Amino acid sequence: MKEDRERAPLAEAVACYAAEQVTRFHMPGHKGGKGISAAAARIMGRRVFELDITGVEGMDDLLQPTGVIREAEQLLAQAYGAEASYFLINGTSSGMQALILSTCNPGDEIIVPRNMHKSMVSGVILSGARPVFVSPEVDPDFGIALGVTPEKIAAALAAHPQARAALLINPTYYGTTSDLTTIAAQVHGRGLPLLIDEAHGPHFYFHEGLPPGALTQGADAAAQGAHKILCSLTQSSWLHVKGGRIDRGRLQAVLAVLLSTSASYLFLAALDLARLQMVKEGRAILERTIELAERLRRGVRQLPGLTTFGAEYCGRPGVKGLDPTKVTVGVKGLGLTGQQVELYLRYRHRIQVELSDLYNVLFIVGPGNTAEDIDKLLAALAALVKDEAGRRERTELPPALPPAPRQILTPREAFFAPAESVPLAAARGRISTETVTCYPPGIPILCPGEEVTAEIIEHIEVMKSNGYRIQGPQDGGLTRLRVVKE
């Protein structure tokens, strides 16, 4: 019923408990804020501590819900057209790990994109699965990884008939989406589940001007970050399941292993309220958000040296659709790096971007942004263009990635193997225990268990000398690499 959908039972229960002014002889130690310091009260406010409770009488149990948490999760499933939904208080990462552990046993193959998120790497390590990598498309102008094409998924399925699942990112960080309807039909044709990292797409289900959500295109499960675009708290996420290809009993058992036994009711209440906001006002909020994002896009196109893309980008290989709330601005026409532009905006104009890479800065326009925000940003970008007038040195494109190396061990085997740190030049022929990723395009050069080749070492040295950002290794400067000990 509409009246039920427009309630937030879990958040309401938390508020009622705080209003009762119960004398607390339970965790946490601050006892509803009575024990906090003056500095904590000044900086954080007392209300957050009043609402910071634990699983006391009437608050239910996240790992075995039967009361208000179960009711809130049922309302969440209704909102997203799922058959079962779960609150996550360890971020979307825990959802991705749970899906991998629920579908794969040690040694099983799972089809994953080469630009897989760290949570996928950790899920593969925890499960002992063997990843079958599929390369995403890469845009040559912006240097960003796009989606995976149905043709590549079909080839991976044919080459690996024993695979247990396929896992994809949709949308990408930059907002591009894949043809999930076609891919779901291919994966289901083999009797396998399609798992989606939908961390950046929980808003897709509430406005027709956005790409369709993964669950509406045949996905069997999707993990979402309710805080990335929507208005929940950081680290709070959702996991949705639909259909019978996911063993829900095993999934719930895995979640009980992964999730904290001390669930934050601040996170849980925020998740309940974020769902309620979308159900009641989602379309209107997103209509305004999309309009602001398009206003930013139009303004950027008027500034010489800056580039961006919109709906015209769709239809390229790996780009079925685009989330308009993600505005990627290419800056290489100014002769600057994205990192330089990020620092300029932060310290000259008090504007913080979502991310920067060598060529781009990414802006996420969300429900909390205003028309004044867009005007301020466009004015700052105009000042940047004026300050850099005449520079216009075009940044060189990165060299093509070397061939994917041979996988000798599974990521789990490499992770738990005795390891040692060696100079990068001495790592040739050794087995990496680390992931090495260069931005752009954000596709790993090395993953745990793979052989370090001469081509990979040469590529890394070229990227380092040209100032590209490298993530993953313990040695951030990548003069050394951790490899399996001989």
N, C-alpha and C positions, 0 to 999 in steps of 0.2 A: 504494500500500500504506500501511497505517496507520503502519508504522515510518518510512516516508519523510515522511509528513505531520507526524509528531511530531519532526522535526528542524528545525534552523535553520542550513542549510549556510553561508550567508554570514557570519552572526554567529560560527559555529564557526571559520571560516577566519580571521577577524579575531583571535579569541582565540588561535588557534594561532600566528599570526605574532608576536603580542606575547609569547607564552610562549617562543618560540625565542630571544629576546634577540639578534636579528639586529643586526649593526653597520650602522647606517643611513647611507648616503651619498645619500639621496633626500629629497624634500620630505616633510613640513614641516620647517622649520628647527630645531624644538626637539628633533628626533631621539629621539622616544619619551619626551619629558619631561626628558631630561638637561640641556637648556639653559634650562629655565624658571626664573623668579625664585622666591625664597622666598615672595613674596606670592601668586604663581600657585599654588604647591604648597599653601599654607595655605588659600586660598579655593576652589580648584577640585579639588585632589587630583591625585596623579600618575597614577592609573589612566586617567583620561580622556585624557591625553596619550599613554600607552602604546598605547591603542587607536586613536589618531588617525593613520591611515596613508593612503596614496594608492594608486593603481592599480598596485602593484608585481606582480611575478611571483606568480601563484596567486590574485590578488585580482579578476581579471576587469575588464571595462570597461563601465561603466554605459551608455554610448552605443552599444555594439556587443557585448552580452553573449554569451558562449559557454560560460562556466564556472559558478562558484558563484552569480553574480548571476542568470544565466539559470535555474538550478535553483531559486533562491529565488523568482523571479517566477512560475515554473510552479506551485510549491506555493501561492503566493498566488492564482493564478487558480483552482486547484482549490477553495480554501477559499471563494471567493466565487461559484463557478459561472460564471466568466467564461471566454472562449476565449483571451484574452490579458490580462496584467496587467503594469503597469510601476511601478517605484519612482520617486518624485519627490522631489528634494532641494531644490526651490525652492518648496515648499508646494503646496497645492491650486490656487493661482492659476495655476501653470504648466500644470497639467492642463486647466483651463478654457480657457486661451489656446491650448493645443495642439489641443483639440477644435474650436474655432472656426476656427483656421488650417487644420485638416485638412478642413473641410467647406465653407468659403467662400472665394471669390476676391473681389478688389476689385469693389465694386458689387453683389454678391449680397445678397439679403435673408435675414435670419435672425430668427425669432420668439423674442423674449426677454421676460421679465417686466420691468415698469417699475421694480421695486425690485431691479434686477440689481446684483450685487456688483461692486466695483471691478475685479476680475479679468476680468469679462465686458466691462466698458467698455474695458479695455486690450486685450483680445482682439479686440474690434470695431475698435478703432483700428489695431492691428497688421495685421489682415486687410483693412481697407478695406471691410468689409461694411456694409450699411445695416440698422440694427435696426428691426424691426417690434415696437412695444411692446404688451404685453398687461398690463392693470392687474390687480394682485392684489386680493383682497377685503381689507377693513379692518375689524377689530373695533372697534365704537364705544365700548365700555367700557374696554378696555385700550389702545386706540389703536395696535394693532400690525398690521403687514401680515401677511396670511395667505397661503394658496396661491392658485393660479390655477384657475378652474373649466374643465371640459371645454367648456362652452358658449362661453367666450371664445376658447379655442384653436380650436374649430371655425369661429368667425367670422373669426379671423385667417387661418386656412388658406384659407377661401373668398375672402377679400378679397385675398390675396397668393398666387396660385397658383404664382408663380415662386420662392417661398422655398426655400432649400436645406436648412434644418434648423430644428428647434425646440429651444430650450434652456430648462430650468426649474430652479428651486431646490427641492430636496426632501430633507430637511425644511428649514423656515425656521429662522432663528436661535432662535426661540421654540419650536421643536419640532413645529409643525403640518405635516401632509403633505397632498398633493393626490391626486386619483384618477388615479394614473398608468396604471393598466390601461386605463381608458377613453381617456385622452389618447394613450397609445401606439398604440392601435388607430386613432385618428383620424389621427395623424401618419404611421403606416405605410401607411394607406390612400392617402396622397398619395405614397408611395414615398420618404419622408424619414426621416432618422435622428432619434431623440429622445435628446438629450444632457442629462445631469443633474448639477447641482452638488450632490453628496451629501456635502459637506464635513462635515456634522454627523450623518451617518448610517452610519458604517462598522460600528456595533454591531448594526444592524437584522437582520443575517443570522444571528445566533447565539442568538436567544431568541424564542420564539413570542409572548411578551407585548408585543413591540415591533412597530411598523408593518413591513410587508414592505419589503425592499430594492428599490431601483429596478430592478436587473437581473432580479429575479424577477417584475417587473410589465411587462416588455417593453422597458425602456430599452436603447438600443444602446451606451451608454457612461456611465460614472459616475466622477467624480473625488471622492476622499475624503480628509479630513484624519485621518490615523491618530493624531494627537496630541490631538484635541479631546475625545474621549470615551475612546478607548483609550490604551494606555500607551507610545506611542512618544515621540520627542523633538519639540519644537516645530519646525515647518517641514518635517517629513517627512510625505509623503502617498503615495497610491496612485491609479492610473488603471486602470480596467477597461474592456474592450471585449468585446462579444458580438454575434454575427451578422455579416452581410456588408455592412451599410450604411456602415461606416466603412472607408475605404481605409487599411489598416494600414501599407502601405509609405509612404504620405504622412505618416501619423501618426508613424512612427518617424523620418522625416526631419525633421519639425517638432520633435520632442522633442530631436533632436540639435542643433538650432539654439537651443532655449530653455534646455536644462539646462546646468549648469556642467560644464566639462571637468575641474574639480577637485572631483569628488564627495566629499562627506563620508562616510567609512565609519562614523563614529559614527551618522549618520542611517540609513545603509543597514542596519547591524547592528540598530539599534533597530526599524526597520520589520520585519525578519525575525523578531525576537523578539516583537513585538506580534502578528503573525500567528500565531505558534506558541502564544502564550498563549490567544488566542481559540479556536484549534482544540482545544486540550487542556482548557481550563477555562472557556471563554466562557460557556456557559449558567449554570454555578454562580455565576460572578462577576456576571453581569448579573441573575440572580435576586435576589441580595443587594442589588445597586445599586438595582433597582426598588423593593424593599421599603423601603430607606432613603428614597428619594424620596417614596414614598407616605406614609411616616411624617412627613416634613417637610410635605407637603401637608395632612395631617390636622391637624397642629399649628397651621399658619397659619390654618386655618379656625376655630380656637377663639379667635383674637385679634381683637377688635373694631377696625374701621377698615382691616383688611387683607383682600384678596381673592386668590383664585387659581383656577385651573381644572384639571380633569382629564379623565377619559374622557367626562364628560357634555358636553364641548365639541365632541366629534366629531359630524358630521352637518350642521354649519352650512355655508353656502357657503364653499368654500375650505379646509375642514377635513375631510378624509377620515379622518385618524388623528392621534394625538398621541404624541410620544416622552415617556414619563413621567419620564425622567431630567432633563428640562428643567422646572424649577419657576419659573414666572413669578408674582411677588407684586406685586399692585397696591397702591400706597400713597397714592393721591390721597384716600382716605377719611380719612387722617390730616392732610390739609392740607399735606403735604410733597411734594417732588419726589423722583423716584428718585435723582437725584444727591445730594440731601441725605441720604437714607437710606444710600447707598453710603459717604459720608464718615463718617457716624455709626458704621456697623458697622466701618469700617476703623480709625478712630482711637480709638474708645471700647471696642471689643471685639476688635480684631485679627482681623477676619473680612473677607475680600475677596470681593465678588460678581463674577460674570462680566461683567455690563454693567448699566448703569442708563440709563433714559430719563426723560422728564418724569413719567410715571405709574408706572413699574415698576422693580423690580430682578429680575434673572434669576440663578438659582442652577443650576449644573450639578452634579448628583450623579454621581460617577464611581467607578471601581474603587478609587481611593485614599481615598475617604471612609469614615468610621466612624460607628457609632451615637453616639459621644461628640461628633463633629462636628455631627451633627444636633441633639443636646441643647443644645450650646453656641449654635448659631444660633437655636434656638427661644427660649432664655433671653434672648438679645440682642434678638430681636424683641419679646418680652414686655416687656422693659425700655423699648424704644422706644415701645411703645403706652402704657405707664404714664407715661413722661416727657412724651408729647404729649397726654395725656388732657385733654379739654375744648377742644382746638384745632379739630379736625374741620371745617376750611374746605375745601369741595369745590373741587378744581382744575377750571377750565373746560376743556371740550373744545376742541381747535384748530379753526379755521375749515376748511371743506372745501378741498381742493386746487383751484387754478384749473384751467381746461381745459388739456389737454396742448398745448404750443405747436407751431407748425409747424416741421417739420424741413427746413431749407434746404440744409444741407451734411451729408455723412456725418461721423461723429465723427472719422474720419481726416483728412478735408479740413479740418475746423475745427482739429484739433490742430496740423497742419503749416502752417496759414495764418499770415501775419504778424498779430501780436496787439498789443493795447494795453490798458492798465488805465484804466477810466473810472469816475467816480462812479456808484453804482448808479442814481440817478435819471436819469442821462444815457444809460443802456444801453438805453432803450426803442427798439425797432425794430432793434437790433443783433443780431448772431449770437454766442451764447456759445461760448467755447472751454473752459469749465469745467463740471463737474457740481456742482449745488447741491442738497443733500439735507437735509431737516429731520427731526429725531427728536423725538417720533414723527411720522408712522408709518414713516419710513425709506424713503419713496418719493421719488425725485428730482423736484424742481420744475423743474429745467433739466438738460439733457444737452448735451454738445458738439454744435454744429451747429444748435441750435434757436434760434428767434427769442425775444428777451426782450420780453414784452408788458407793458402797463400793469397787468394783473391779477396777473402774476407779481411785479412790483416791489411792488405793494401788499401781496400775501401775505407776501413776505419781510419787509417792514417790520413787519407785524403780528406775525409770529413772533419777530422780533428783540426787539420791545418787550415781549413776554411771556416772554422768557427761554428760548425754545426753543433746543436745540442744533443748529447748522447745520454741516455738514461738506462738504468738497470744494474750495471756493475757496482761492486763495493768501492772500487777505485773510480771516482767520478771523472778523473782525468784520463782514464783508460790507458795508463802506461803499463798496467798489469791486469791480468785476467785470472780468475779462479777456474781451474781445470781439475778433472779427475786425476787423482794421484796415481802414478804408475808404480 
